Amino acid sequence: MIVRKLRLQQGWSQDQLATLSGLSVRTIQRLERGGSASLESAKALASVFEVDVSTFLPEDSDMTHIELEPKTPTPQAADHPAAPTPTLKDDEREAIRYAKRVKEFYEGLTAFVILALVFSIAALDGWFFGDTDIVLWVFLGVGAGLVVQGLIAFEVIRIGWTDWEKKLVEKRLGRKL
């Protein structure tokens, strides 16, 4: 998610970021979906965005003992103070979750409409040997699920999953976050 945030701040497309960093577009997409970066990918992204390498490495990584930056100050380091490590704020994280839910809803709606058209044409052509009731019931069920997903995505129905997740994590850790 931090890769997407930094990329959008620069106004770059995924292709442009891939070209600048020397990574593949597929790698950029994987990292934007929350995948973990290898040390080489993290170094490439850090140099492009001019941030610390640890920004892109997972905190629980086994690579924490590896020296990422030289300990002796270089003339360049004196000229450029260390950039703060960018992080996602809570409201940004919530906005990204909201956008993902809405996107998933529209993807589901698109798939539903396409399948409904295909099966409607198939039913009209008689491919189901006169037994079109089952197709109708399937689409009614899927449509009802899609309506509920839309209500949740657009926050008409608020389900406290984030609060529930936080409480579950705190219970597991035995402490407050």
C-alpha positions as MATLAB code, in Angstrom:
seq = 'MIVRKLRLQQGWSQDQLATLSGLSVRTIQRLERGGSASLESAKALASVFEVDVSTFLPEDSDMTHIELEPKTPTPQAADHPAAPTPTLKDDEREAIRYAKRVKEFYEGLTAFVILALVFSIAALDGWFFGDTDIVLWVFLGVGAGLVVQGLIAFEVIRIGWTDWEKKLVEKRLGRKL';
ca = [
       0.000    0.000    0.000;
       2.866    2.375    0.735;
       4.188    1.838   -2.800;
       0.852    2.954   -4.262;
       0.764    6.003   -1.989;
       4.263    7.110   -2.932;
       3.663    6.403   -6.626;
       0.470    8.458   -6.666;
       2.177   11.311   -4.806;
       4.717   11.456   -7.626;
       1.975   11.198  -10.259;
       3.554    8.138  -11.869;
       1.855    5.193  -13.517;
       2.874    1.651  -12.637;
       4.718    1.458  -15.969;
       6.678    4.618  -15.217;
       7.627    3.381  -11.751;
       8.687    0.030  -13.198;
      10.894    1.778  -15.759;
      12.470    4.102  -13.192;
      13.110    1.353  -10.645;
      14.117   -1.406  -13.040;
      11.423   -3.698  -11.643;
       8.670   -5.375  -13.623;
       5.133   -4.001  -13.684;
       3.982   -7.303  -12.205;
       6.294   -6.788   -9.213;
       4.954   -3.265   -8.710;
       1.385   -4.613   -8.803;
       2.235   -7.358   -6.308;
       3.807   -4.862   -3.914;
       0.836   -2.508   -4.212;
      -1.476   -5.380   -3.282;
       0.489   -5.835   -0.075;
       3.090   -8.406   -1.093;
       6.493   -8.328    0.540;
       9.483   -6.859   -1.246;
      12.821   -8.577   -1.625;
      15.885   -6.670   -0.505;
      16.779   -5.851   -4.126;
      13.265   -4.567   -4.878;
      13.243   -2.534   -1.675;
      16.592   -0.956   -2.567;
      15.385   -0.103   -6.073;
      12.188    1.500   -4.789;
      14.012    3.334   -2.012;
      16.405    4.900   -4.507;
      13.558    5.990   -6.798;
      11.436    7.468   -3.995;
      14.475    8.719   -2.030;
      13.378    7.077    1.217;
      14.925    4.558    3.593;
      15.050    0.934    2.433;
      13.290   -0.211    5.611;
      10.152    1.531    4.340;
       9.548   -1.378    1.980;
      10.810   -4.261    4.113;
       8.485   -6.087    6.517;
       9.152   -5.323   10.167;
       9.347   -8.987   11.136;
      11.850   -9.708    8.393;
      14.810  -11.971    9.068;
      16.936   -9.443    7.191;
      17.015   -6.936   10.059;
      20.591   -7.858   10.825;
      21.769   -6.968    7.314;
      23.452   -3.598    7.052;
      21.408   -1.616    4.581;
      23.176    1.731    4.803;
      26.847    2.452    5.467;
      27.597    3.412    9.063;
      30.187    6.025    8.164;
      28.644    9.277    7.034;
      29.294   10.077    3.408;
      29.488   13.584    1.964;
      26.119   12.974    0.314;
      24.567   12.022    3.651;
      25.715   15.283    5.182;
      24.088   17.270    2.380;
      20.817   15.346    2.486;
      19.310   14.618    5.899;
      17.611   11.273    6.209;
      14.130   11.354    4.778;
      11.406   10.419    7.215;
      10.011    6.966    6.705;
       6.580    7.374    5.102;
       3.739    5.493    6.698;
       0.044    5.253    6.083;
      -2.156    7.182    8.470;
      -5.305    5.585    9.835;
      -7.582    7.689    7.651;
      -5.523    6.821    4.561;
      -5.638    3.135    5.443;
      -9.417    3.349    5.912;
      -9.806    5.191    2.597;
      -7.823    2.471    0.828;
     -10.008   -0.229    2.404;
     -13.131    1.655    1.304;
     -11.815    1.986   -2.251;
     -11.010   -1.742   -2.345;
     -14.501   -2.667   -1.145;
     -16.130   -0.452   -3.766;
     -13.818   -1.813   -6.473;
     -14.647   -5.403   -5.488;
     -18.348   -4.545   -5.619;
     -18.061   -3.139   -9.138;
     -16.032   -6.170  -10.243;
     -18.737   -8.459   -8.877;
     -21.472   -6.375  -10.486;
     -19.719   -6.506  -13.860;
     -19.295  -10.280  -13.656;
     -22.933  -10.673  -12.604;
     -24.241   -8.590  -15.519;
     -22.097  -10.430  -18.071;
     -23.100  -13.857  -16.746;
     -26.756  -12.827  -16.559;
     -26.661  -11.779  -20.206;
     -24.936  -14.972  -21.331;
     -27.279  -17.252  -19.404;
     -30.343  -15.265  -20.465;
     -29.401  -15.672  -24.112;
     -28.695  -19.355  -23.513;
     -32.069  -19.797  -21.809;
     -33.888  -18.023  -24.643;
     -32.190  -20.255  -27.198;
     -33.398  -23.322  -25.318;
     -30.013  -24.614  -24.182;
     -31.475  -25.611  -20.820;
     -34.163  -27.887  -22.319;
     -36.990  -25.863  -20.845;
     -35.685  -25.953  -17.250;
     -34.905  -22.250  -16.822;
     -36.214  -22.051  -13.241;
     -32.899  -23.190  -11.800;
     -31.058  -20.414  -13.651;
     -33.527  -17.877  -12.285;
     -33.055  -19.069   -8.694;
     -29.265  -19.043   -9.014;
     -29.268  -15.482  -10.295;
     -31.716  -14.365   -7.622;
     -29.397  -15.774   -4.950;
     -26.262  -14.276   -6.446;
     -28.067  -10.973   -6.999;
     -29.163  -10.856   -3.360;
     -25.572  -11.453   -2.267;
     -24.411   -8.704   -4.583;
     -26.954   -6.279   -3.115;
     -25.673   -7.020    0.405;
     -22.075   -6.589   -0.773;
     -22.992   -3.223   -2.298;
     -24.687   -2.066    0.896;
     -21.587   -2.979    2.882;
     -19.174   -1.493    0.316;
     -20.951    1.860    0.263;
     -21.331    1.750    4.059;
     -25.115    1.791    4.058;
     -24.786   -1.199    6.368;
     -21.879   -0.770    8.765;
     -20.408   -3.964   10.088;
     -17.795   -3.412   12.773;
     -15.220   -5.772   11.298;
     -12.327   -3.370   11.858;
     -13.178   -2.946   15.534;
     -13.697   -6.676   15.858;
     -10.351   -7.383   14.179;
      -8.586   -4.938   16.483;
     -10.164   -6.522   19.578;
      -9.198   -9.987   18.351;
      -5.582   -8.905   17.798;
      -5.452   -7.267   21.239;
      -6.865  -10.421   22.822;
      -4.275  -12.553   21.036;
      -1.416  -10.236   22.040;
      -2.716   -9.771   25.567;
      -2.198   -6.009   25.342;
      -3.596   -2.890   23.701;
      -2.360   -1.851   20.296;
];
